[in-house]
Amino acid sequence: MRAVLALEFIGENVWAYNRARTRGLTESLAAYERTYLQPGLAHQQRPWVARLTGLDMSGRGFVREFQRGQIDYSQANGTGSRGVWIYYALKPGYYEVYARETWKRARQYFLFVEGTAHAEVMRGEVEMALVMEWKAKGEGMERPLANVRRKGDKIEIRAPYHELLVREIKGIPGRVWHETARMWTLPAASEQQARELVRQFYQIEGEPCYIVYQTVRVTVRGGADANRVYRGGVTVDGRHLFDVNSGYLDMRPNMDFEILDYAGGFTAESTTARGRADKPFHVEYVLRVRVRTDAEWAATGRGEFGGAYELLTGENPVDAFLEEVLARDAGHTTEDEGGAHDE
């Protein structure tokens, strides 16, 4: 048995008409709109469902498998503009859904399907789950490279965006940013300085990797209010370890950090906020993270929802501290367990 998702195909008559028009079977589109269609809505996007099978490591997207649905006209009105439904039979996994709620309003969201049931989840939860699957497979990742070359009396730098690298380049006299080409140019006399800067953050094409990484353990805390006005988190080289809008970890491997393992999550008073974008939340994680040796750590936000972090010491990356956090998340502490044994 599979889970079934039903989406109303608002404006199905638009697509039916457009298909017919391409075959020369109807009158002009303008005349048809006046009679049958909502004005100006002849090119609305149709609903769709896609199974998410992985992550696009080159950006923030997903690898999608679009699903075919079964159209049901039994409840349609006279023109077919409302009451047409598409039914999707879904296997277990994560899905992205684009659904029309009215003629003018649509919504895009994520689902987790297990057995015959499905529940709405947040993007961060989907990314975390897919990254863990990716890690379990032991697949490698091609990290982005930078290109530094001399052209005439200029040095051209093409590299993925990095906040700290941009800050350093802006301190070099004569630097120019070219928006169309998406690159920096510097005076040729600055070539050695430019290469040394870029090597701190990226491997340069044609060169070995000079970046030195270390593995650290750290506790991070943060949260956000219901309106997402007050948000707090922790950044490494300017990139947040967890999404300050949802509370979920940024598990995608990147040049700033890679989360190797973790414990914790939403605090006990924030359990109702899990998967909700309209509830305040607090999160606390214990992480083992791979970062540059000279990475910059920073806490963002302030007050009740402000972020905080603490670097930990110890030899075992998953030690009693992690177990304590896991026990607290389960609703009891190690002291409570000890009391029960004493009895």
C-alpha positions, 0 to 999 in steps of 0.5 A: 500500500502507498500513501495517496496525495490529492491536489486540486488542478485549479484551471485544468481547462486552461491546459486542456484549451492550450493543448487543443489550441496547438492542434488548431481545434479552438478559437482564439485564446482571448475569446476563450478567456472571456467565455471560460477562463479567469481573466489573465490567468491563462498561463498558471503553473500546474501542480506537481509532486517530485520525489527527492532522491538526493542533493544537488551539491553544486547549489541549494537544490535537490535531485528530483523525480517528478511523479505521474498522477491520475486525473479525476474529472468526476467532481469538475464544474461545467468548464473544468476550472475547479473540481478537477483532482490529481491523485498521486500514489507515493512510496516512502521517502521525501517529496516536494509539492507545488499546489494551487490553493486558489486562482491567485495563490499557490504553495510549495512545501515538503512531505515525508511519506511513511507507509500509507501516511504523509506529514508536512516537514520543513526543508531543513529536516529534508536536507538533514535526512538526505545528507545522512543518506549521502554520508551512509553511502560513502560517496565523495564530493567534488569541492569547488575550486578557485581559478587565479590567473594572470591576464595582461597587467591584471590578475583574475580571481574566480571563486565561490562566494566566501564572506572572509575572502571578499573582506580580504580582497577588498583590502587590496588597492586597485581591486575591481569586481566585475558583476557580469563576469563574476570575478575580481581583477587585481593589479599584477603586482598583487599576484602572490598576495592574491594566491596566498589569500585564496589558498586559505579558503579554496584549492586553486586549479592546478595547485595542491590543496593548502587548506588545513582542517581540524576536527572540533567538538562544540555546543551551539544554541539559538532560536527564533521568535514566532515572527522570525524577527529575533533570531540567533545562531552560530556561524563559522566563517560567516555561514550558519551551522543551523538555519535560524528560521527553522532550527535544522542543521546545515548538513550540506558539505561545504568549504566552511565546515562539515558536520560529522556527527551530532546530538540534540535538537529542539529543546523540550519546550520547543517540540511543538515548533518542529516543522512549523514556521509560525512557532518560536523555538530554541535548539541546542546541539552538540556537534563534531565539526570539520573546520579550517584551523583558523576559522572564525566562530561567531554568535548572532542575535541577542536576548532570549533567542540569541546564539551561543557556542562553546568549544569542548575538549576531550578525546572521544568525539561521542562521549558522555556529554553527547549521551547526556544531551540525548538522554535529556531529549528523551525526557529524562536525565542520567540522574533520574536513571540513577535514582531509579536504579537505587530504588 
